[in-house]
Amino acid sequence: MLSIAALQAVVTAAPFDGEPTNGELDAIEWEIPLILAEVDLLDVEISLLDRPASELDDRRIRRARNRVLAARRDLTNRASTALAGGAA
């Protein structure tokens, strides 16, 4: 029976420790407002899975979507400002 073991050396020099880097943690912290807004929208959508939406539910969904859009806008504006080196 032939062995199927890898005959080449490992490609990565350092073993993966499973922990996020500081840059990844900074990116997550940068995106927290958007993540929280998306979680709120998901909560509203989940609450409406088993029943028809009322007028109040429609407003809740609309507000949650507007919060997501506002968070995306703010994140994009902050990113473009940071890349440009500050406000013009």
C-alpha positions as CSV (number, residue, x, y, z in Angstrom):
1,M,0.0,0.0,0.0
2,L,1.3,3.4,-0.9
3,S,1.6,6.2,1.6
4,I,-0.3,9.5,0.8
5,A,1.8,11.6,3.1
6,A,3.1,15.0,1.8
7,L,6.6,14.8,0.4
8,Q,7.2,18.5,0.5
9,A,8.2,20.7,3.4
10,V,5.6,22.9,5.1
11,V,5.1,26.1,3.1
12,T,4.7,28.5,6.1
13,A,7.8,29.1,8.1
14,A,6.0,30.0,11.4
15,P,3.2,27.9,12.8
16,F,-0.3,29.5,12.9
17,D,-1.1,30.3,16.6
18,G,-4.8,31.0,15.9
19,E,-4.8,34.5,17.4
20,P,-5.7,37.6,15.5
21,T,-2.9,40.1,14.8
22,N,-3.0,43.7,16.1
23,G,-3.9,44.9,12.7
24,E,-6.9,42.6,12.5
25,L,-8.1,43.6,16.0
26,D,-7.8,47.3,15.0
27,A,-9.9,46.6,11.9
28,I,-12.6,44.8,13.9
29,E,-12.6,47.7,16.4
30,W,-12.9,50.2,13.5
31,E,-16.0,48.3,12.1
32,I,-17.8,47.7,15.5
33,P,-20.5,50.3,14.8
34,L,-21.4,48.7,11.5
35,I,-21.3,45.2,13.0
36,L,-23.7,46.2,15.8
37,A,-26.1,47.9,13.4
38,E,-26.1,44.7,11.2
39,V,-26.8,42.6,14.3
40,D,-29.7,44.8,15.3
41,L,-31.2,44.5,11.7
42,L,-30.8,40.7,11.9
43,D,-32.6,40.7,15.3
44,V,-35.5,42.5,13.8
45,E,-35.6,40.3,10.7
46,I,-35.5,37.1,12.9
47,S,-38.3,38.4,15.1
48,L,-40.5,38.6,12.0
49,L,-39.8,35.2,10.6
50,D,-42.9,33.5,12.1
51,R,-45.5,36.2,11.8
52,P,-46.6,38.8,9.3
53,A,-45.1,42.3,9.6
54,S,-47.3,45.0,11.1
55,E,-46.9,48.7,10.4
56,L,-44.8,49.0,13.6
57,D,-42.6,46.2,12.4
58,D,-42.1,47.9,9.1
59,R,-40.9,51.0,10.9
60,R,-38.5,48.9,13.0
61,I,-37.0,47.3,9.9
62,R,-36.8,50.6,8.1
63,R,-35.0,52.2,11.1
64,A,-32.6,49.3,11.4
65,R,-31.8,49.4,7.7
66,N,-31.2,53.2,8.0
67,R,-28.8,52.6,10.9
68,V,-26.9,50.1,8.8
69,L,-26.6,52.5,5.9
70,A,-25.5,55.3,8.3
71,A,-22.9,53.1,9.8
72,R,-21.6,52.1,6.4
73,R,-21.5,55.7,5.3
74,D,-19.6,56.8,8.5
75,L,-17.2,53.9,8.1
76,T,-16.5,54.8,4.4
77,N,-16.1,58.5,5.3
78,R,-13.7,57.7,8.1
79,A,-11.7,55.3,5.9
80,S,-11.4,57.8,3.1
81,T,-10.4,60.6,5.5
82,A,-7.8,58.3,7.1
83,L,-6.4,57.4,3.6
84,A,-6.4,61.1,2.5
85,G,-4.5,62.1,5.6
86,G,-7.2,64.2,7.2
87,A,-9.9,66.6,6.3
88,A,-9.5,68.8,3.2
